[in-house]
Amino acid sequence: MKKWLGLLFFLIIAPVMADSTPTPTPLLPGKWIASKVPWDLWFKKNTMVIDKNDYVDFYWNANDFKVNFEVKDKDARLADAAVYLVKKLYPSYLKADLVKVDIVYVLERNSYGMPDWDSLQQVVHIEFSRSKIVAGNKYPDFSMIPPEKTFDKFQVF
């Protein structure tokens, strides 16, 4: 049985884990325009969505892209990321309106390439009603309206 589990690991799980770290994206050139950010690439293999029945939890490891958040308008960019994360990855079969988004940096990985949970650096925690924020195609302009006035909770660490 152990032999089969080992074989299963090296044939199925190990190749997926080896490909789980994306190539870091350099600082996006020019003016930050949220609709032009390659969110799909950034979120791919870096996001976890958990149904809690009353709300939906989103966790995004933004470590490979943190250079884009180490700027003067950091709060606005993090708010944009949260809105696009929910808009793009909210499963259609879930019904909860409340979402909680945690953007973190995974600083270390174990020998299998999995995040070392003790090395997480929390960047921001955001809570909001999905129906109010991501309804339709027009998103809040966080350069004009501060994120803390838009969301139910906006806590930067």
N, C-alpha and C positions, 0 to 999 in steps of 0.2 A: 504494500500500500504506500509506504514512504517513497519508494522508487517512482510510482506513478504521480504522486504529488510533486516530487522534484521535477519530473519531466513536464508536468502541467505548468509549473512555475516558469521554467526556462523557455517553453514554447509559446505560452500565452501571456503571462503576466510580465515577465522581464522585458520583452520588446516594447510593451506599452509604457512601462516605467522609464525605459531608456529614452523614449521619445516625448516624455512628459514635460520637459523643460524647454520653453520656446527660446528662440534667439532674442536677446534683449533688443529693444527698439530704441534708437537714439532719440534725443530731444527732437520733437517735431519742429520742423523749420517754419518760420513765419508766425503769423498770428494764430492763436488758438481758436479753432472753430470746431465746436463739439461734434457737429454733424459730419466733419471730414476726418475725425480720428478713426483709425482702423480698429474699432472696438471689438469686432468679431475675432480678429487675430489676438488682441490683448486678452480677451476673456477665455479663449479656447484653452482648455486643459489647466486653467488657473482658477476656476470657479467651482463652488459647491453650493447647491440649492437644497434646502431642507424644509419640508412641509411640517409645520408645527400645528396644523389644523386651524388655530386662531390667527396665525400669521405665517409668513414665509420668510425664512432666514436666507440671506445671501452672504457668502464669504468669497472675497476675491483677493488672491495673492498678487499684489501689484508690484512686487519687488523688482521684477525685470523691467518695469516701466517707470520706476520712481523718479528718474531724472525729470520726467514731465510734470511731476508734482512738487518739485523743489524750486518753486518760483513764488513771486510776489502774490499772484492770484490763486494760490494753492486751494483755498476753500471753494472757490468757484469751480475749479477743475475737478476736485473731489466730488462736488455736488453733481456735476455733469456725468461723471463716471457712474455714480449711484443710479441716476435716472436712466442712463443707457443700459446699465446692467439689468435692471428690472424690466425695461421695455423689451430687450432682446432675449432674455433668458427666462422670463416668467412662464412656467409650464401652463399650457392652455387648459389642462384638466383641473387645476387648482382653483379654489373659489375664494380664499382669504383675501381681503382687501388690504390689510395691514402688512407692510413689509419692513424688515429690519436688515440693513446692509452694513456689513463690517468689511472695511478695506484694511488689509494687513500686509506686512512684509514678512515673508518667511526668510529668515536670515541663515538658517542652516538646514541641511537635509541629512538623513541617516544614510547608512551604507547601501540601502536599497533605492535611494533617490526620493524617499517620501519625506514630507516636512517634519522637522523636529518641532513638535508643538511647544516645547519650552522656549524656542527661539523666536516665537511670533512677536512682532512689534505691531501693536494696534495703531492704525493711522487715524481712522475716523469711524464713528458709529452713527448711523442715520436711521431714523424711523419716519415713515410717512404712509399716507393712504394712497394706494396705487391709483384708484379711480380719480383722485384729485390732481395728481402730479403727471402721470403718463397717459392720461386720456387724450385721444386725438393725436395729431402730428406736431402740435406746437408745444415745445418744452419751455420751462422757465428760463429766462435770461439771467443767469446768476451774476453777470457783470453789472446789472442794473438793480437787482433785488438780492439782498444778502441771503445765503442759504438758511441761516438760522431763523429767518422770518418766513421761509417757505415750507420747511419741514416741521414735523411735530417734535423731532429731536435731532440735533446736529451737534455732535461732540467730537472735536478734534483733539488728538492726543499728542 
